[in-house]
Structures are given as C-alpha cells and as structure tokens.
Amino acid sequence: MTAPLRHYLDFERPIGELDAKIDELSKLADTHEAGKFDAEILALRKRADKLRRDAYARLDPWQKTQVARHPDRPHLKDYLEALIEDFVELRGDRVYGDDQAVVGGLGRFRDLPVVVMGHEKGHDTDSRLKHNFGMARPEGYRKAVRLMDLAERFGLPVITFVDTAGAYPGVGAEERGQGEAIARSTERGLTLGTPMVATITGEGGSGGALALAGANKVLILEHSIYSVISPEAGASILFRENGRAQAPHMAKSMKITAQDLIGLGIVDRIIPEPPGGAHADRQAAITAVGDAVEAEIRALSGLSPDALRAQRAERFYAIGRKFG
C-alpha cells in the first residue's frame, strides 16, 4: 500500500482528496466493528492508485519540473543512509571553509569502497537553511575537487547525486570565485582516472549541477530534470514581465525532461520511478537508483585510467554531434 503524500501538487489534488477520504474512513473503522468499512476503503485505494498511475503516465514537462522539485523526494542524506555503509563525511575545501550544500566523504557502496558526494537541499526549515537549499558556494565545489583528488589517489570510484536549482548567486560567492570553482570541479570530473557515475535525482540546474556530473555515465530518475537554466529564469529573460506565465511553455521548449535528454545523448540511462513518483515510495526509488549505479560502476571497473578518460571525453564530445 502506498502511504498518503504529505504534499500534493496541483495535478495531484484529486488523488489528495481520495487519500483524505481513505484516512477518514480508516479512522472511523478504528471505532466501529472490524471490517465494516473494508470494502469502501479498498475501492477508494484502487481508485486513487489508478488516478496516480494515469496522472504520472502523461506528465507534461512543467508537471515533471514540479515533481522534480517535490519536497518529499529522497534527498542526498536519504541515499547515503540507505546505500552507503560506514560513511565518513569529509568537510572543508582547505582554502576558505566548509559549504554544506555539497556533502561528501568516504564509504562502502554494496561492499565497494567509494567516494560519494552530492547536493543536499534539506527537508525542513532548519536543514534547508543549513544546506542553503542545495545551492553551493565556491567552497562546496572546491570540496568536491578535493574529494575527487582523494578518489584518484586511492583508486576509488566516485558516485555523485545531483539535486540543485543551481550554484548560489550571492555577491560573496562571486567574490570568492564561483565561476572558477565550478569550472575546476567540472574539469576534475572530466580528467578523473577512476570510474565516476552521476545521478540526477531531482533538479539538475545549470553549472551548479554540471560541476558534479562530469562523469563516465550520467543517470537520471524518470521525473527529474536537467537544464542550463530554470524554466522560470529563462522565461523571465525572454518574456520579461510576462515570464512567470510563460514558464510552462519554456519547460516544454527547453527539452529538460529525462525522455528528451536521453534522445539528445545528454544522459545515458533513465531510472524508472514508482507509480506516483519517487516521493510516493522513497525506498523503492532509492533501491532502483542503487541498482542502476551498481551496474554502471561494475561495467566501468575494468577500464584503465586512460580508457576512462577517453570514454568520458568521447561521451561529452558526442553530445549534439548528430545535430551539428
């Protein structure tokens, strides 16, 4: 049975109403004779499941954008807790400080020693402020470079989880070299001599996402997005004061969904989500991500450092080549 969602998107409102009725009948059942409402509850659950499956089978790009940002989707710390044993967080960039929008360290992924890192958005007000909503400052990207250097030194695969609206655009971040830090992190991923697999788990926004996705294989969850700019920001540039109303149109035009991206060669694999999205069955989504990452890591494990670099270079050179 799928647990009721805590947050409902606009197109999920009919599902939310049915879930509320199921909750109400379930509470009534606790105060009446056993089995009195079982038939009604079962019928409502079947109807809600059908509505959920039907809705998620025909999501448009703007709806997928909303799903990718859903606050109940699994975040980095959920993946670390479920997939990484003996995780030891490594903090700081050894230059300025520690940025908690990017969290990373050492651990064991299904008995394989790895370096793992990613964006953490947080799950409540306090944690979102702590992690700056997943928008990293230069220190976060320099920490990523430090972790990739460590991975190469000890011959460890690198696993990254990407979920950010983009790098933090504040004045302080720019003063400390935001663009250079993003470029260095992207470059380090592209030159890494060990296997690297990146997964877009929610929102992959701009260079802030690419900085952790210069990988041999880039995977994406079925309802995640990956874009050079958010639909809202792109619409505000093109349509100015009417930008917000044009965001759904921009989401479609920008080709940001997993299905568009795999056709363009920007991602390598789509990971199916449970009916109702990753937030509807978090454990199933996390397991699916783990299985996909394991398959890709093991497929890359026999390649030499030079072969890994060559494969990674060819992968990125090939993007857009067939359209050129």
Secondary structure, 3 states (H helix, E strand, C coil): CCCCCCCCCHHHHHHHHHHHHHHHHHHHHCCCCCCCCHHHHHHHHHHHHHHHHHHHHCCCHHHHHHHHCCCCCCCHHHHHHHHEEEEEECCCCCCCCCCCCEEEEEEEECCEEEEEEEECCCCCHHHHHHCHHHCCCHHHHHHHHHHHHHHHHHCCCEEEEEEECCCCCCHHHHHCCHHHHHHHHHHHHHHCCCCEEEEEEEEEEHHHHHCCCCCCEEEEECCCEEECCCHHHHHHHHHHHHHHHHHHHHHHHCCCEHHHHHHHCCCCEEECCCCCCCCCCHHHHHHHHHHHHHHHHHHHCCCCHHHHHHHHHHHHHCCCHHHC
